[in-house]
């Protein structure tokens, strides 16, 4: 959560002058990281403290690193080649959400 707030601040102030598409990509990464950080924090409560909470936790963490990390890299470097990990991260985030349906409280 803290990193996504810092990234949002950097996106608002540090990317001034960059093309809008790159700053939008960076800000999308920050927004997705913030949302999924909150979900990651709530994961033990959602899963009832079960050890199975490690599954959605791992998927969400991997997804945030890959998706948001690649969005940050694209936004800062203005090189879309660094965005190749975003789809993998997006699938990991979706799998994290879906895994909650498989874990009963």
C-alpha positions in Angstrom: 0.0 0.0 0.0 2.7 2.5 1.0 4.6 1.9 -2.3 1.5 2.5 -4.4 0.8 5.8 -2.6 4.4 6.8 -3.3 4.1 5.7 -6.9 0.9 7.7 -7.3 2.6 10.8 -6.0 5.5 10.2 -8.4 3.1 9.7 -11.2 1.3 13.0 -10.4 4.5 15.0 -10.0 7.5 13.2 -11.4 6.1 12.3 -14.8 5.2 15.9 -15.8 6.2 16.4 -19.4 6.0 12.7 -20.4 3.6 11.6 -23.0 0.1 11.1 -21.6 0.0 7.4 -22.6 3.1 6.6 -20.5 1.9 8.5 -17.5 -1.5 6.8 -17.8 0.2 3.4 -17.9 2.2 4.3 -14.8 -0.9 5.5 -12.9 -2.8 2.3 -13.9 0.0 0.3 -12.2 -0.2 2.4 -9.1 -4.0 2.1 -8.9 -4.0 -1.6 -9.4 -1.3 -2.0 -6.8 -3.3 0.0 -4.3 -6.5 -2.0 -4.8 -4.8 -5.3 -4.6 -2.7 -4.3 -1.6 -5.9 -3.7 0.3 -7.2 -7.1 -0.8 -3.9 -8.8 0.2 -4.3 -7.2 3.6 -7.8 -8.6 3.9 -6.9 -12.1 2.6 -6.5 -13.8 6.0 -9.9 -12.5 7.2 -11.6 -13.5 3.9 -10.1 -17.0 4.1 -10.8 -17.5 7.8 -7.2 -17.7 8.8 -6.7 -20.9 6.9 -3.3 -21.9 5.6 -5.0 -22.0 2.2 -4.9 -18.1 2.3 -1.3 -18.5 1.1 -2.6 -19.3 -2.4 -4.5 -16.1 -3.1 -1.9 -14.2 -1.2 0.9 -15.6 -3.4 -1.1 -15.0 -6.6 -1.9 -11.4 -5.7 1.7 -10.7 -4.7 3.0 -12.1 -8.0 0.4 -10.3 -9.9 1.1 -7.0 -8.3 4.9 -7.3 -8.9 4.5 -8.3 -12.5 1.6 -6.1 -13.6 2.4 -3.0 -11.6 6.1 -3.4 -12.0 5.9 -3.6 -15.7 3.5 -0.6 -15.8 6.0 1.4 -13.8 8.9 0.4 -16.0 7.0 1.4 -19.1 5.9 4.7 -17.6 9.4 5.7 -16.5 11.4 4.5 -19.5 8.8 5.2 -22.2 9.7 1.8 -23.6 6.7 -0.5 -24.1 9.0 -3.6 -24.4 9.1 -3.6 -20.6 5.3 -4.2 -20.5 5.5 -7.8 -21.6 5.1 -9.1 -18.0 1.8 -7.2 -17.6 -0.5 -9.8 -19.1 1.1 -12.5 -16.9 0.6 -10.3 -13.9 -3.0 -9.6 -14.9 -3.7 -13.3 -15.1 -2.2 -13.8 -11.7 -4.4 -11.1 -10.2 -7.5 -12.6 -11.8 -6.4 -16.1 -10.5 -6.0 -14.5 -7.0 -9.6 -13.2 -7.1 -10.9 -16.5 -8.4 -9.1 -18.5 -5.8 -11.2 -16.9 -3.1 -14.2 -18.8 -4.5 -12.4 -22.1 -4.0 -11.5 -21.4 -0.4 -14.3 -21.8 2.1 -14.3 -20.0 5.4 
